[in-house]
Amino acid sequence: MSTPEIAAGMAHRPLNATASAGLTRWQSGALLLLAALIWGSAFVGQALGMDGVGPLTFTAIRFMLGALVVLPLAWREWHQLQAGGHQLGRQQASAVVVMGTLLCAGVVMQQIALMTTSVTNAGFLTALYVPLVPVLAWLAYRQLPHWSVWPAALGCLAGTWLLTGASLQALQRGDLWLLGSVGPWALHVLLVGHLANRLRGAYVLACGQFAVCAVWSGLMALALETLTLDGLGRAAASIAYTGFVSVGIGYTLQVVGQRHAHPADAAIILSSETVFAALFGAWFMGDRLGMLGLAGAGLILSCIVAVQVLPLLGRRLPT
């Protein structure tokens, strides 16, 4: 099943659809904030893990670990769905494969990028997917984005330029990989909440997409990389943290939280990942941003927040 077919199959659902029962708004917000904190801290582990293994091997092992963490919950949820008469067929399985493939593309490009760029740049540049989500929603659901999308997109480009030192020559190869990962991340965020609600199983979706990501990256690793026991030992701590915590807990929190949170709330909260990445990068790896870098980071974050907040303010104005 292609991504457009998934979007078409979900078009009858409003973009702000939430589960009829479950978490409160504050509870879902807390889960998403915790996911953002975990992801921000994981950038350090992802960067340090490159000391012993290649990016494809690192991705394959940590997502396999993440799938194992969620597997007991997914197994229980699967049986509950079957007992309730909700069968998951070929169409649903195909959708999970698409989600896992998008996740793999975004993660692998991000992991390759961390070999030649800083943790701070990785955190902020990855967040460029946030203003892109409304544009993709317009293409998929034929709903015109709010006017704030366009200046915010330009502002993010300007912020990226400042973040790299206001010089195109300062743009490293790793930053280009990060920019390439924006598309898969945006598609994944656009579809994950809708698909979790259609499947009626957040843990099934989480475990399934982790397994798909592990398989794809593992096959590529077997063809392109060499794994040694010494290298695996050096990367073991980073793999364990990013696998069990970042994937097993963080990405699962995202799926669960986006089932019950308003999309605008979710995007704003998840964008705080960039702030946490910068803080952890400064704390553990000595990353420092100059005045231009700070200005660029602030501009990107401001645009991410504005593109979600301004439409809400307009709705609250008296008529």
C-alpha positions as CSV (number, residue, x, y, z in Angstrom):
1,M,0.0,0.0,0.0
2,S,1.4,3.4,-0.9
3,T,1.4,6.5,1.3
4,P,-1.3,8.3,-0.8
5,E,-3.6,5.2,-0.5
6,I,-3.2,5.3,3.3
7,A,-4.0,9.0,3.4
8,A,-7.0,8.4,1.1
9,G,-8.2,5.6,3.4
10,M,-8.1,8.0,6.3
11,A,-9.6,11.0,4.6
12,H,-13.0,10.5,6.1
13,R,-11.4,11.2,9.6
14,P,-10.9,14.8,10.6
15,L,-7.3,15.9,11.1
16,N,-7.8,16.5,14.8
17,A,-9.5,13.1,15.4
18,T,-8.9,11.7,18.8
19,A,-9.8,8.5,20.5
20,S,-13.2,8.6,22.1
21,A,-11.9,7.5,25.4
22,G,-8.5,7.2,27.0
23,L,-5.9,9.7,28.2
24,T,-6.8,13.3,29.2
25,R,-5.2,16.2,27.3
26,W,-2.8,16.8,30.2
27,Q,-1.8,13.1,30.4
28,S,-1.2,12.9,26.6
29,G,0.8,16.1,26.7
30,A,2.9,14.7,29.5
31,L,3.6,11.6,27.5
32,L,4.7,13.6,24.4
33,L,6.9,15.9,26.5
34,L,8.6,12.8,28.0
35,A,9.1,11.4,24.5
36,A,10.7,14.7,23.4
37,L,13.0,14.7,26.4
38,I,14.0,11.1,25.7
39,W,14.6,11.8,22.0
40,G,16.7,14.9,22.8
41,S,18.9,12.9,25.1
42,A,19.2,10.1,22.6
43,F,21.1,12.3,20.1
44,V,24.1,12.0,22.3
45,G,23.9,8.2,22.4
46,Q,23.4,8.1,18.7
47,A,26.5,10.2,18.1
48,L,28.7,8.2,20.6
49,G,27.5,4.9,19.2
50,M,29.2,5.6,15.9
51,D,32.6,4.8,17.6
52,G,32.1,1.1,17.2
53,V,29.5,0.2,14.6
54,G,28.2,1.7,11.4
55,P,24.9,3.7,11.2
56,L,22.9,0.9,9.6
57,T,24.1,-1.7,12.1
58,F,23.4,0.7,15.0
59,T,19.9,1.3,13.7
60,A,19.1,-2.3,13.1
61,I,20.1,-3.5,16.6
62,R,18.5,-0.6,18.5
63,F,15.2,-1.0,16.8
64,M,15.2,-4.7,17.3
65,L,15.7,-4.1,21.0
66,G,12.9,-1.5,20.9
67,A,10.5,-4.0,19.3
68,L,11.3,-6.5,22.0
69,V,10.5,-4.0,24.7
70,V,7.0,-3.4,23.2
71,L,6.4,-7.0,22.1
72,P,4.6,-8.1,25.3
73,L,2.2,-5.1,25.2
74,A,1.6,-5.6,21.5
75,W,0.9,-9.3,21.9
76,R,-1.6,-8.6,24.6
77,E,-3.3,-5.8,22.6
78,W,-3.4,-8.1,19.5
79,H,-5.4,-10.7,21.4
80,Q,-7.7,-8.0,22.8
81,L,-8.4,-6.7,19.3
82,Q,-9.2,-10.2,18.1
83,A,-11.4,-10.9,21.0
84,G,-13.3,-7.7,20.2
85,G,-13.8,-8.7,16.6
86,H,-11.2,-6.3,15.2
87,Q,-9.2,-8.4,12.7
88,L,-5.9,-6.9,11.3
89,G,-5.7,-8.0,7.7
90,R,-3.4,-7.5,4.7
91,Q,-4.3,-3.8,4.3
92,Q,-3.4,-3.0,7.9
93,A,-0.2,-5.0,7.7
94,S,0.8,-3.1,4.5
95,A,0.2,0.2,6.3
96,V,2.5,-0.9,9.2
97,V,5.2,-1.8,6.6
98,V,4.9,1.7,5.1
99,M,5.2,3.3,8.5
100,G,8.2,1.2,9.4
101,T,9.8,2.1,6.0
102,L,9.3,5.8,6.6
103,L,10.7,5.5,10.1
104,C,13.7,3.6,8.8
105,A,14.4,6.2,6.1
106,G,14.3,9.1,8.6
107,V,16.3,7.3,11.3
108,V,19.0,6.0,8.9
109,M,19.6,9.4,7.3
110,Q,19.7,11.0,10.8
111,Q,22.2,8.4,12.0
112,I,24.5,8.8,9.0
113,A,24.3,12.6,9.5
114,L,25.6,12.3,13.1
115,M,28.9,11.0,11.8
116,T,29.7,14.4,10.4
117,T,27.6,17.0,12.3
118,S,26.9,18.1,15.8
119,V,24.2,16.9,18.2
120,T,22.8,20.4,18.4
121,N,22.5,20.7,14.6
122,A,20.9,17.3,14.4
123,G,18.3,18.3,17.0
124,F,17.3,21.5,15.4
125,L,17.5,20.5,11.7
126,T,15.4,17.4,12.3
127,A,12.7,19.6,13.7
128,L,12.2,21.2,10.2
129,Y,9.6,18.5,9.6
130,V,7.1,20.3,11.9
131,P,6.1,23.2,9.5
132,L,6.1,20.7,6.6
133,V,3.4,18.5,8.2
134,P,0.6,21.1,7.4
135,V,1.7,21.2,3.8
136,L,1.6,17.5,3.4
137,A,-1.8,17.5,5.1
138,W,-3.0,19.8,2.5
139,L,-1.7,17.6,-0.3
140,A,-3.2,14.4,1.3
141,Y,-6.5,15.8,2.6
142,R,-7.0,18.8,0.3
143,Q,-7.2,21.2,3.2
144,L,-5.5,24.5,2.6
145,P,-2.9,25.3,5.2
146,H,-3.1,28.3,7.4
147,W,-1.3,31.4,6.0
148,S,1.3,31.2,8.8
149,V,2.8,28.1,7.2
150,W,4.5,29.9,4.4
151,P,6.5,32.6,6.4
152,A,7.3,29.9,8.9
153,A,8.8,27.7,6.2
154,L,11.0,30.6,5.0
155,G,11.9,31.4,8.6
156,C,13.1,27.8,9.1
157,L,15.3,28.0,6.0
158,A,16.8,31.3,7.3
159,G,17.3,29.7,10.7
160,T,19.1,26.8,9.2
161,W,21.4,29.2,7.4
162,L,22.2,31.0,10.7
163,L,22.6,27.8,12.5
164,T,25.4,26.7,10.1
165,G,27.2,30.0,10.7
166,A,25.5,32.2,8.1
167,S,27.6,30.6,5.4
168,L,26.7,28.0,2.9
169,Q,30.3,26.7,3.1
170,A,29.7,25.8,6.7
171,L,27.0,23.4,5.7
172,Q,28.4,20.0,6.3
173,R,27.6,16.8,4.6
174,G,25.8,15.5,7.7
175,D,23.5,18.6,7.6
176,L,22.4,17.6,4.1
177,W,21.5,14.1,5.3
178,L,19.5,15.7,8.0
179,L,17.6,17.9,5.5
180,G,16.9,14.8,3.5
181,S,15.4,13.1,6.5
182,V,12.8,15.8,6.9
183,G,10.4,14.3,4.3
184,P,10.1,10.9,5.9
185,W,9.8,12.3,9.4
186,A,7.0,14.6,8.2
187,L,5.1,11.8,6.6
188,H,5.5,9.6,9.6
189,V,4.2,12.3,12.0
190,L,1.3,13.1,9.7
191,L,0.1,9.4,9.5
192,V,1.1,7.8,12.8
193,G,-1.8,9.1,14.9
194,H,-4.4,8.4,12.3
195,L,-3.1,4.9,11.7
196,A,-2.9,4.1,15.4
197,N,-6.6,5.0,15.7
198,R,-7.6,3.0,12.6
199,L,-5.8,-0.1,13.9
200,R,-7.1,0.6,17.4
201,G,-3.8,-0.6,18.6
202,A,-1.0,1.8,19.5
203,Y,1.3,-1.0,20.8
204,V,0.7,-3.2,17.7
205,L,1.7,-0.3,15.4
206,A,4.7,0.7,17.5
207,C,6.1,-2.9,17.7
208,G,5.3,-3.5,14.0
209,Q,7.0,-0.4,12.7
210,F,10.1,-1.0,14.9
211,A,10.4,-4.6,13.5
212,V,10.1,-3.3,9.9
213,C,12.7,-0.7,10.5
214,A,15.1,-3.3,12.1
215,V,14.7,-5.6,9.1
216,W,15.3,-2.9,6.4
217,S,18.3,-1.4,8.2
218,G,19.6,-4.9,9.0
219,L,19.5,-6.0,5.4
220,M,21.4,-2.9,4.3
221,A,23.9,-3.4,7.1
222,L,24.6,-7.0,6.0
223,A,25.4,-5.7,2.5
224,L,27.3,-2.5,3.3
225,E,28.9,-2.8,6.8
226,T,31.2,-5.1,8.8
227,L,30.4,-5.8,12.4
228,T,33.1,-6.8,14.9
229,L,32.8,-8.0,18.5
230,D,35.2,-5.2,19.6
231,G,33.2,-2.5,17.8
232,L,29.9,-3.9,19.2
233,G,31.3,-3.8,22.7
234,R,32.3,-0.2,22.4
235,A,28.9,0.8,21.1
236,A,26.9,-1.5,23.5
237,A,26.0,1.2,26.1
238,S,24.7,3.6,23.4
239,I,22.8,0.9,21.6
240,A,21.2,-0.2,24.8
241,Y,20.1,3.3,25.8
242,T,18.8,4.3,22.4
243,G,17.2,0.9,21.9
244,F,15.4,0.3,25.2
245,V,14.8,3.9,26.1
246,S,14.6,6.0,22.9
247,V,12.9,3.5,20.7
248,G,11.1,1.2,23.1
249,I,9.8,3.9,25.4
250,G,10.2,7.2,23.4
251,Y,8.7,6.2,20.1
252,T,5.9,4.2,21.8
253,L,5.0,7.2,23.9
254,Q,4.7,9.2,20.7
255,V,2.2,6.7,19.2
256,V,0.2,6.5,22.4
257,G,0.2,10.3,22.9
258,Q,-0.7,11.2,19.4
259,R,-3.9,9.0,19.6
260,H,-5.3,11.3,22.3
261,A,-3.7,14.7,21.8
262,H,-4.8,17.6,19.6
263,P,-2.3,17.7,16.6
264,A,-1.3,21.3,17.3
265,D,-0.6,20.4,21.0
266,A,1.4,17.4,19.9
267,A,3.5,19.3,17.3
268,I,4.4,22.0,19.8
269,I,5.3,19.6,22.6
270,L,7.4,17.3,20.3
271,S,9.3,20.3,18.9
272,S,10.8,20.7,22.3
273,E,13.0,17.8,21.4
274,T,15.3,20.4,19.7
275,V,15.8,22.2,22.9
276,F,16.5,19.0,24.8
277,A,19.0,17.9,22.1
278,A,20.9,21.2,22.4
279,L,21.0,21.0,26.2
280,F,22.2,17.4,26.3
281,G,24.7,18.2,23.5
282,A,26.2,21.0,25.6
283,W,26.1,18.9,28.8
284,F,27.7,15.7,27.5
285,M,29.6,16.6,24.3
286,G,30.7,20.2,24.8
287,D,28.7,21.6,21.8
288,R,28.5,25.4,21.8
289,L,26.4,27.7,19.7
290,G,27.7,31.2,18.9
291,M,25.4,34.2,18.6
292,L,24.4,33.4,15.0
293,G,23.7,29.8,15.9
294,L,21.6,30.8,18.9
295,A,19.7,33.2,16.7
296,G,19.1,30.5,14.1
297,A,18.0,28.0,16.7
298,G,15.6,30.5,18.2
299,L,14.2,31.4,14.9
300,I,13.6,27.8,13.9
301,L,11.9,27.0,17.2
302,S,9.8,30.2,17.0
303,C,8.6,29.3,13.6
304,I,7.7,25.8,14.7
305,V,5.7,27.1,17.5
306,A,4.1,30.0,15.5
307,V,2.9,27.7,12.7
308,Q,0.9,25.8,15.3
309,V,-0.2,28.6,17.6
310,L,-1.3,31.3,15.2
311,P,-4.2,29.2,13.7
312,L,-5.5,28.5,17.2
313,L,-5.4,32.2,18.1
314,G,-7.4,33.1,15.0
315,R,-10.1,30.7,15.9
316,R,-10.5,32.2,19.3
317,L,-11.0,35.8,18.0
318,P,-14.6,37.1,18.5
319,T,-16.8,37.2,15.3
